[in-house]
């Protein structure tokens, strides 16, 4: 066939170029001062203005989208996707499976509608990948079929019964439609890669009922997908056949229903609004983030230490926890004061004693306990454990033959020697209340061993610094003798 080429004058190009020529001539005329210089420039600019004005009106081609597929055609395409035999033709008389309804039917002959759109899965797959695209499917008005499906290829590992049950759960609870199990192999091998929806974008509008077996199946399905953020959006509560799933509120956190009884009781008493206990189903433990030591740490961080009942409950929980968690609670207290006259603060003292004694590292527990405990002995006097003198004798001797001596009454002149009696009274009360044995309590209050000369020397310096007084003659003599003979 011979191609005939016709030439056509471009009117706009003629005006553009012609006006430019006139303007250039006008410029030359202006430079050379020709008589017609102003006329030529004016004429050229006028032509250009007309050309620009006319060129502002432009028509563009708009392609109207045509409906190429009828409702019946789309239905047949959806049914055709049910053929899971990859690289095979559907012959007359064979059956196919609808991937959305799971109904089987027979193909008798090619109808007028099926002639409009066909998806051929035979031939070179690499060529299909190159020529087929989601954009092309969208132009064919059949992409919506894939968009409507909640397609999770990994769930092909589920048995047929499990998959059928998970399909019902997702349709009832999440309003998502899964393709039937028989269609999964075809969809996985489909030349066009179908979009896999994000599990994290699942949502529900209201509460729904589940039973234990359904929850266990959800756990299995989530495990296959390595999906472990389910409780970021949802809350499970209840037990047995009365399990409820609902959207999570902003401040709510899910906790595992298999925690220790005292932990669950603590939650129900003090955190019922924010911490929601899950059903005690073992598979849920892997999905719950706030559990075990992290849950107890949450209690420590959020405790109101002014509430004695909450402190008592938490102390019982911490008894079996790590020293690090116990330390985090103890450092929340600046000081805990016990009044020996009216016994105010005894409940706090008792619980802190129990916690300090539960430390695996007894020295660490004693260290933190001694920092926060103080005893009010009268209206004007408050002492700490560093103020207690527990010396083995009323007199301290120095020298090779003990020829030098200093009386404790001359060293501690502000009643410090009476402080030991107050602490012994507290220990006796704790023993009466079966808090612990005397030996452990003496060790905790740093009274297990009597003060050595070094201890007396350190406590004397401590009291001199605390009272901001210069040492007396006896005190100075003790200091000199200690440095000379110790």
C-alpha positions in Angstrom: 0.0 0.0 0.0 1.4 3.4 -1.0 1.4 6.2 1.6 0.4 9.6 0.2 2.0 12.6 2.1 0.1 15.9 1.9 1.6 19.2 2.9 -0.5 21.8 4.8 0.4 25.3 5.7 0.7 26.0 9.5 -1.1 29.3 9.9 0.0 30.1 13.4 3.6 29.5 12.5 3.2 31.9 9.6 1.9 34.6 11.9 4.5 34.0 14.6 7.4 34.1 12.2 6.0 36.9 10.1 5.4 39.1 13.0 8.9 38.4 14.3 10.4 39.4 11.0 8.4 42.7 11.0 9.6 43.4 14.6 13.2 42.7 13.7 13.0 45.0 10.6 11.4 47.6 12.9 14.3 47.3 15.3 16.8 47.7 12.4 14.8 50.7 11.2 15.0 52.2 14.7 18.7 51.8 14.9 19.2 53.3 11.4 16.5 55.9 12.1 14.4 55.1 9.0 11.3 57.2 8.6 9.0 54.1 8.9 10.6 52.8 12.1 7.7 53.4 14.4 5.1 51.9 12.0 7.1 48.7 11.5 7.6 48.1 15.2 4.0 48.9 16.0 2.8 46.6 13.2 5.0 43.7 14.3 3.9 43.9 18.0 0.2 44.1 17.0 0.5 40.9 14.9 2.2 39.1 17.8 -0.5 40.2 20.2 -3.2 38.9 17.8 -1.4 35.6 17.4 -1.0 35.1 21.2 -4.6 36.0 21.7 -5.8 33.5 19.2 -3.5 30.7 20.4 -5.0 31.0 23.9 -8.0 29.2 22.5 -6.9 25.5 22.2 -8.9 22.3 22.0 -7.5 19.1 23.5 -8.6 15.5 22.8 -10.5 13.9 25.7 -11.0 10.1 25.6 -14.3 9.1 27.0 -14.3 5.9 29.1 -16.5 3.3 27.5 -18.3 0.6 29.3 -16.9 -2.5 27.7 -18.1 -5.0 30.3 -21.7 -5.6 31.3 -22.8 -6.8 34.7 -23.2 -10.3 33.3 -19.7 -10.1 31.8 -18.1 -9.2 35.2 -19.9 -12.0 36.8 -18.5 -14.5 34.3 -15.0 -13.0 34.7 -15.3 -13.5 38.5 -16.4 -17.1 37.9 -13.6 -17.6 35.4 -11.0 -16.6 38.2 -12.2 -19.7 40.0 -10.3 -22.0 37.5 -7.2 -22.9 39.5 -5.6 -25.0 36.9 -2.7 -22.8 35.9 -1.7 -22.9 32.2 -4.8 -24.9 31.2 -7.8 -24.0 29.0 -11.4 -24.4 30.1 -13.1 -26.7 27.8 -16.8 -27.1 27.1 -18.5 -29.2 29.7 -15.8 -28.7 32.4 -16.7 -27.2 35.8 -15.3 -23.9 37.3 -15.5 -22.5 40.9 -16.5 -19.0 41.8 -13.8 -17.6 44.1 -16.3 -15.5 46.0 -19.3 -17.8 46.3 -17.5 -21.2 46.2 -20.2 -22.5 43.9 -19.4 -25.0 41.1 -20.9 -24.7 37.6 -20.4 -26.2 34.2 -19.4 -24.3 31.0 -21.5 -25.4 28.0 -20.6 -22.9 25.3 -19.1 -19.5 24.7 -21.7 -16.8 24.9 -21.7 -13.4 23.4 -20.7 -11.8 26.7 -17.7 -14.0 27.2 -16.4 -13.1 23.8 -15.9 -9.5 25.1 -13.3 -10.2 27.8 -11.1 -13.2 28.3 -8.1 -13.9 30.5 -5.8 -16.4 28.9 -3.5 -18.0 31.4 -1.7 -20.1 28.8 1.6 -19.2 27.1 4.7 -17.5 28.3 4.3 -16.3 31.9 7.1 -13.7 31.6 5.4 -12.2 28.6 2.2 -12.0 30.6 4.0 -10.2 33.4 5.3 -7.7 30.9 1.9 -7.1 29.1 -0.6 -7.4 31.9 -0.7 -4.8 34.7 -3.2 -3.7 37.4 -3.7 -0.6 35.3 -4.9 -2.7 32.4 -7.2 -4.6 34.7 -8.6 -1.3 35.9 -9.3 -0.3 32.3 -11.2 -3.5 31.9 -13.4 -2.7 34.9 -12.5 -5.9 36.7 -9.9 -4.7 39.2 -12.7 -4.2 41.7 -13.0 -7.9 41.9 -9.5 -8.2 43.4 -10.0 -5.1 45.6 -13.1 -6.6 47.3 -11.2 -9.7 48.3 -9.1 -10.0 51.6 -6.4 -12.0 49.9 -3.8 -13.6 52.3 -1.8 -16.2 50.3 0.0 -17.5 53.4 -3.3 -18.8 54.7 -3.1 -21.6 52.1 -1.3 -23.4 54.9 -4.6 -23.7 56.9 -6.7 -26.8 56.4 -9.9 -26.5 54.5 -12.0 -26.5 57.6 -9.9 -23.9 59.3 -9.9 -21.7 56.3 -13.7 -21.9 56.0 -14.0 -21.0 59.6 -11.6 -18.0 59.4 -13.5 -16.8 56.3 -16.7 -16.8 58.4 -15.0 -14.9 61.2 -13.6 -12.3 59.0 -16.9 -11.8 57.2 -18.9 -11.5 60.4 -16.5 -9.5 62.5 -14.3 -7.5 60.1 -16.7 -7.5 57.1 -14.0 -8.8 54.9 -14.6 -11.4 52.1 -11.9 -14.1 51.6 -11.6 -16.0 48.4 -12.4 -19.7 48.8 -9.7 -22.1 49.6 -9.7 -23.8 46.2 -9.0 -20.5 44.4 -5.9 -19.6 46.5 -3.3 -21.6 44.4 -4.6 -19.8 41.2 -4.5 -16.4 42.8 -1.0 -17.0 44.1 0.3 -18.0 40.6 -1.8 -15.3 38.8 0.4 -13.4 36.3 -0.7 -10.1 37.8 0.4 -9.8 41.5 -2.8 -9.2 43.5 -2.5 -6.7 46.4 -2.2 -8.3 49.8 -4.0 -6.2 52.4 -2.2 -5.0 55.6 -3.4 -6.7 58.7 -2.7 -3.6 60.8 -5.5 -1.8 58.9 -8.2 -4.1 60.1 -11.0 -2.3 61.9 -14.4 -3.0 63.5 -17.2 -0.5 64.4 -18.8 -2.4 67.3 -18.3 -5.3 69.7 -18.7 -8.9 68.5 -18.9 -12.2 70.3 -16.3 -15.0 69.8 -15.7 -18.3 71.5 -12.5 -20.0 72.6 -12.0 -22.1 69.4 -12.4 -19.0 67.2 -9.8 -17.0 69.2 -7.4 -19.9 69.0 -7.9 -20.1 65.2 -7.3 -16.3 64.9 -4.1 -16.8 66.9 -3.0 -19.5 64.4 -3.8 -17.4 61.4 -2.0 -14.4 62.9 1.0 -16.6 63.7 1.3 -17.7 60.0 1.5 -14.1 59.0 3.9 -13.1 61.9 1.2 -10.5 62.8 1.7 -9.6 66.5 0.2 -6.1 66.7 -3.4 -7.2 67.0 -3.9 -5.6 70.4 -2.8 -2.2 69.1 -6.3 -1.8 67.6 -8.5 -4.4 69.4 -9.4 -5.5 72.9 -10.4 -9.0 74.0 -12.3 -9.6 77.3 -14.4 -12.3 78.9 -14.0 -16.1 79.1 -15.3 -19.3 77.6 -18.2 -18.8 75.2 -18.6 -15.1 76.2 -15.5 -13.6 74.7 -16.0 -10.1 73.4 -13.8 -8.3 70.7 -14.2 -4.6 70.4 -12.1 -1.5 69.2 -9.4 -0.4 71.7 -9.8 2.9 73.4 -6.9 5.3 73.4 -5.7 4.7 77.0 -6.5 1.0 77.2 -3.9 -1.7 77.3 -4.4 -5.4 77.0 -2.9 -7.7 79.6 -2.8 -11.5 79.6 -5.4 -13.4 81.6 -2.9 -16.0 82.6 -1.0 -13.8 85.0 -0.7 -14.7 88.7 -3.8 -14.3 90.8 -2.4 -11.5 92.9 -1.4 -9.6 89.8 -4.9 -9.9 88.3 -6.5 -8.9 91.6 -4.2 -5.8 91.7 -5.3 -4.9 88.1 -9.0 -5.3 89.0 -8.6 -3.1 92.1 -6.5 -0.3 90.9 -6.3 -0.3 87.0 -9.7 -1.7 85.9 -10.3 1.2 83.5 -6.9 1.1 81.7 -5.7 -2.5 81.9 -8.1 -5.0 80.3 -7.6 -8.6 81.1 -7.7 -11.0 78.2 -9.2 -14.5 78.1 -6.9 -17.0 79.7 -6.0 -18.6 76.4 -2.4 -19.6 76.1 -1.9 -18.5 72.5 -2.8 -14.9 73.4 0.3 -14.6 75.6 2.5 -14.1 72.5 0.3 -11.2 71.2 0.1 -9.3 74.6 3.0 -6.9 75.0 2.3 -5.8 78.6 3.0 -8.9 80.6 5.2 -10.6 83.2 8.0 -8.2 84.4 6.9 -5.4 82.1 3.5 -5.4 83.7 4.9 -5.3 87.2 7.2 -2.4 86.1 4.0 -0.6 84.9 2.6 -1.0 88.4 5.8 0.5 89.9 5.8 3.4 87.5 2.2 4.3 88.1 1.7 3.6 91.8 0.4 6.4 94.1 2.7 5.8 97.1 0.3 7.8 99.3 -2.2 4.9 99.0 -1.1 2.4 101.6 -3.4 -0.4 100.4 -2.0 -0.2 96.9 1.5 -0.2 98.3 0.7 -3.3 100.3 -0.7 -5.1 97.3 2.3 -4.2 95.1 4.8 -5.2 97.9 3.3 -8.7 97.8 3.7 -8.9 94.0 7.3 -7.6 94.2 8.3 -10.3 96.6 9.0 -12.7 93.8 10.3 -10.2 91.3 13.8 -9.0 90.5 15.9 -6.7 92.7 15.9 -4.1 90.0 12.1 -3.7 90.2 12.2 -3.5 94.0 14.9 -0.8 93.7 12.7 1.2 91.3 9.9 1.2 93.9 12.2 2.1 96.9 13.7 5.1 95.1 10.3 6.6 94.6 10.3 7.3 98.4 12.3 10.2 99.6 11.8 9.3 103.3 9.4 7.1 105.3 8.9 8.3 108.8 7.7 6.2 111.7 6.5 7.8 114.9 7.4 5.7 118.0 4.8 7.5 120.2 1.6 7.0 118.1 2.9 4.4 115.6 2.0 6.5 112.6 3.7 5.2 109.4 4.0 1.7 110.8 2.2 0.2 107.8 4.6 1.8 105.4 7.6 0.7 107.5 6.4 -2.8 107.7 5.9 -3.2 104.0 9.2 -1.6 103.1 10.9 -3.9 105.6 9.3 -6.9 103.9 10.4 -5.6 100.5 14.0 -4.9 101.6 14.3 -8.4 103.1 13.1 -10.0 99.8 16.1 -8.7 97.9 18.3 -11.5 96.5 21.2 -9.2 97.3 20.7 -8.5 101.0 23.3 -5.8 101.0 21.6 -3.9 98.3 18.2 -4.1 100.0 19.8 -2.9 103.3 21.5 0.0 101.5 18.3 1.4 100.0 16.2 0.7 103.1 18.7 2.6 105.4 18.5 5.6 103.1 14.7 6.2 103.3 13.8 5.1 106.9 13.7 7.7 109.7 12.2 7.6 113.2 10.5 10.4 115.0 11.2 10.0 118.7 9.6 13.2 120.0 8.2 16.4 118.6 11.6 17.9 117.9 13.8 14.9 117.2 14.0 12.7 114.1 16.7 10.1 113.8 18.0 7.9 111.0 19.8 4.6 111.2 23.1 6.4 111.0 22.3 8.1 114.3 22.2 4.8 116.2 25.3 3.9 118.3 25.6 0.1 118.9 28.9 -0.1 120.6 30.1 -3.3 122.4 31.2 -1.4 125.6 30.5 1.9 127.5 34.3 2.5 127.4 36.7 2.3 124.5 40.4 1.5 125.2 43.6 2.3 123.3 47.3 1.5 123.6 49.3 -1.7 123.8 48.1 -2.3 127.3 44.8 -0.5 127.1 46.3 2.3 129.2 44.2 4.9 127.5 40.3 5.0 127.6 37.4 7.2 126.5 33.9 6.9 127.8 31.1 6.8 125.2 29.1 9.3 127.3 31.8 11.8 126.8 31.8 11.3 123.0 28.0 11.4 122.4 26.6 14.1 124.5 23.3 14.8 122.7 21.4 11.6 123.6 22.7 9.6 120.7 23.2 6.6 122.9 19.4 6.3 123.5 18.7 5.9 119.8 19.4 2.2 120.0 16.5 1.7 122.4 14.0 3.1 119.8 15.2 0.8 117.0 15.1 -2.2 119.3 11.5 -1.4 120.1 10.6 -1.3 116.4 12.4 -4.6 115.8 10.5 -6.2 118.7 7.2 -5.0 117.2 8.1 -6.4 113.8 8.9 -9.8 115.4 5.6 -9.8 117.2 3.8 -9.2 113.8 5.8 -12.1 112.3 7.4 -9.9 109.7 10.7 -11.8 109.9 13.2 -13.3 112.4 15.3 -11.2 114.8 18.6 -12.1 113.1 17.4 -10.8 109.7 15.9 -7.7 111.2 19.0 -6.9 113.1 21.0 -7.3 109.9 18.6 -5.1 107.9 18.8 -2.3 110.6 22.5 -2.7 110.6 22.6 -3.9 114.2 23.8 -7.5 113.7 27.3 -6.6 114.6 28.3 -4.1 117.3 30.1 -1.0 116.3 33.9 -1.2 116.0 36.3 1.6 116.9 36.2 2.6 113.2 32.3 2.7 113.3 32.4 4.9 116.4 35.0 7.1 114.8 32.9 7.6 111.7 29.6 8.2 113.6 31.4 10.7 115.9 32.5 12.7 112.8 29.0 12.3 111.3 27.4 13.9 114.5 30.0 16.6 114.7 29.3 17.5 111.1 25.5 17.3 111.6 25.6 19.5 114.7 28.2 21.8 113.2 30.1 21.9 116.6 33.8 21.9 117.3 35.0 18.7 119.1 35.2 18.8 122.9 38.3 17.7 124.8 37.2 14.1 125.1 36.1 13.9 121.5 39.4 15.4 120.3 41.3 12.9 122.5 39.4 10.0 121.0 40.1 11.2 117.5 43.8 11.5 118.2 44.0 8.2 120.0 42.2 6.4 117.1 44.6 7.8 114.5 47.5 6.9 116.7 46.6 3.3 117.6 44.3 2.1 114.8 
